[in-house]
């Protein structure tokens, strides 16, 4: 795993996204590896355009619609915008993707799912399945074909079979508080995690109290 911790293998990610929804997605992937014999995961950045619509069509602007040289109104169009950070102006992806394939002798066929997640804070109650897209759609966006050896007619949808349910946000907080308590090196650290447990109303959690 240490071989993956390289600057060439990371991308700028929204802090809230990385510490919450994407983190819970990674925990889900690790749990999959405990359920199935072979789990392969591919992740990466995406830069996707957004569609710009004329606000005047929705009554949100007093400005007249933009006109072409022939006098016809402009149609909605897509634009590509993304922030850059640092002295070298590193491009920040607008989205992140993940492709998951699971195989096991007990499965009739491989399980497959692809997800595209905006690189921004995600609502706490959002479901992973809300971000699922067909693998062929992701391949068009990325410009790359995943798992070329895979028979696409002989796979099942991971979410239909396995559920694709992420850990609830409350359980996610309890998970990290329990982990912090187990690794605490002194009384001050224990008290800090206990304050977090109180903050999230987790002081009644049996394992945390123990």
C-alpha positions in Angstrom: 0.0 0.0 0.0 2.9 2.4 0.7 3.7 2.3 -3.0 0.4 4.2 -3.7 1.3 7.2 -1.5 3.0 9.2 -4.3 2.3 12.7 -5.5 1.7 11.3 -8.9 -1.2 9.2 -7.5 -3.2 12.0 -5.7 -5.6 14.8 -6.8 -6.8 17.9 -5.0 -10.1 17.0 -3.3 -12.7 19.0 -1.4 -11.9 18.6 2.3 -15.5 17.9 3.4 -15.9 15.4 0.5 -12.7 13.6 1.3 -13.4 13.4 5.1 -17.0 12.3 4.8 -18.8 10.9 1.7 -15.7 9.7 -0.2 -14.2 8.3 3.1 -17.4 6.3 3.7 -17.2 5.1 0.1 -13.7 3.9 0.7 -14.7 2.1 3.9 -17.5 0.4 1.8 -14.9 -0.7 -0.7 -12.7 -2.2 2.0 -15.8 -4.0 3.4 -16.5 -5.5 0.0 -13.0 -7.0 -0.1 -14.0 -8.9 3.1 -17.1 -10.3 1.4 -15.8 -11.3 -1.9 -12.7 -13.2 -3.0 -11.5 -10.7 -5.6 -12.4 -7.0 -5.6 -10.7 -4.5 -8.0 -11.3 -0.8 -7.7 -10.2 2.0 -10.1 -10.5 5.6 -9.0 -9.6 8.8 -10.8 -10.3 12.5 -11.4 -12.8 14.0 -13.9 -13.2 17.4 -15.4 -16.8 17.7 -16.6 -18.6 20.7 -18.2 -21.7 22.3 -16.7 -24.6 23.4 -18.8 -25.3 27.2 -18.9 -28.9 28.1 -19.4 -30.1 31.6 -20.1 -31.6 32.8 -16.8 -34.2 35.0 -18.6 -36.0 31.9 -19.8 -36.8 31.0 -16.1 -37.8 34.6 -15.3 -34.7 35.1 -13.1 -33.2 37.9 -15.2 -34.5 41.1 -16.8 -31.8 40.8 -19.4 -33.0 39.9 -22.9 -31.7 36.5 -24.3 -28.4 36.6 -26.1 -28.8 36.6 -29.9 -26.7 35.1 -32.6 -25.6 37.2 -35.6 -28.6 35.8 -37.5 -30.9 37.1 -34.9 -31.8 33.8 -33.4 -31.5 33.3 -29.6 -28.5 31.4 -28.3 -29.2 27.8 -27.3 -28.0 26.4 -23.9 -24.4 25.4 -24.0 -21.9 23.7 -21.8 -18.8 25.4 -20.3 -15.8 23.9 -18.6 -14.7 25.7 -15.4 -12.6 24.5 -12.6 -10.3 26.1 -9.9 -6.5 25.8 -9.8 -4.4 25.9 -6.7 -0.8 26.5 -5.8 2.1 28.3 -7.5 2.0 25.8 -10.3 -1.8 26.2 -10.7 -2.7 22.5 -10.2 -6.1 21.8 -11.8 -8.8 20.7 -9.3 -11.1 18.1 -10.7 -14.8 18.8 -10.8 -15.7 15.2 -10.1 -14.1 11.9 -9.0 -15.0 8.5 -10.3 -14.8 4.9 -9.0 -15.2 1.6 -10.8 -15.8 -1.5 -8.7 -15.8 -5.1 -9.9 -16.2 -8.0 -7.5 -15.7 -11.7 -8.3 -16.2 -14.7 -6.1 -16.7 -18.5 -6.6 -20.1 -18.2 -4.9 -21.2 -15.6 -7.5 -22.9 -16.6 -10.7 -21.1 -13.8 -12.5 -19.0 -10.7 -11.6 -20.6 -7.7 -10.0 -19.9 -4.3 -11.5 -20.7 -0.7 -10.8 -19.4 2.8 -11.7 -19.9 6.0 -9.8 -19.2 9.7 -10.5 -19.2 11.9 -7.4 -18.9 15.8 -7.5 -15.8 17.1 -5.9 -17.7 19.2 -3.4 -19.5 18.7 -0.1 -22.1 15.9 -0.4 -25.3 15.9 1.7 -25.1 13.6 4.7 -28.2 11.7 3.6 -27.1 11.2 0.0 -27.0 7.6 -1.2 -24.2 6.0 -3.2 -26.7 4.8 -5.8 -27.5 8.4 -6.5 -24.1 8.7 -8.2 -24.2 5.5 -10.1 -23.8 5.7 -13.9 -23.5 3.1 -16.7 -19.9 2.1 -17.2 -20.1 3.0 -20.9 -21.1 6.5 -20.0 -18.1 6.9 -17.7 -15.8 5.5 -20.4 -17.0 8.2 -22.8 -16.2 10.9 -20.2 -12.8 9.4 -19.3 -11.8 8.4 -22.8 -10.7 5.0 -21.6 -12.2 1.5 -21.7 -12.1 -0.3 -18.3 -11.6 -4.1 -17.9 -11.4 -4.8 -21.7 -11.2 -8.6 -20.9 -14.6 -8.5 -19.2 -17.7 -9.8 -21.0 -20.2 -7.0 -20.5 -23.1 -9.3 -21.2 -22.1 -11.6 -18.4 -22.0 -9.2 -15.4 -24.5 -8.2 -12.7 -25.2 -4.8 -11.2 -23.3 -4.6 -7.9 -26.0 -2.3 -6.3 -28.8 -4.6 -7.3 -27.1 -7.6 -5.7 -25.2 -6.1 -2.8 -27.1 -2.9 -2.0 -24.4 -0.3 -2.2 -25.3 1.1 1.2 -22.8 3.4 2.8 -22.2 3.6 6.5 -24.6 6.2 8.0 -23.1 9.5 9.0 -23.7 8.9 12.7 -22.2 5.4 12.5 -19.3 6.9 10.6 -18.6 9.4 13.4 -18.8 6.5 16.0 -16.3 4.4 13.9 -13.6 7.1 14.0 -14.2 8.0 17.7 -13.9 4.3 18.6 -10.7 4.0 16.5 -9.3 7.2 18.2 -10.1 5.9 21.7 -8.4 2.6 21.0 -5.3 4.4 19.8 -5.2 7.1 22.4 -1.8 7.5 24.0 -2.8 9.5 27.1 -5.7 10.8 29.2 -5.9 14.1 27.3 -6.5 12.3 24.0 -9.1 10.1 25.6 -10.9 13.2 26.9 -10.8 14.8 23.5 -12.5 11.8 21.9 -15.0 11.6 24.7 -15.9 15.3 24.0 -16.4 14.3 20.4 -18.7 11.5 21.5 -20.8 13.9 23.5 -20.9 16.4 20.6 -22.4 13.7 18.3 -24.6 12.3 21.1 -22.6 9.0 21.0 -21.8 8.9 24.7 -24.4 6.1 25.1 -22.6 3.9 22.5 -21.7 0.7 24.4 -18.3 0.2 22.8 -17.3 3.8 23.3 -18.3 3.7 27.0 -16.4 0.5 27.5 
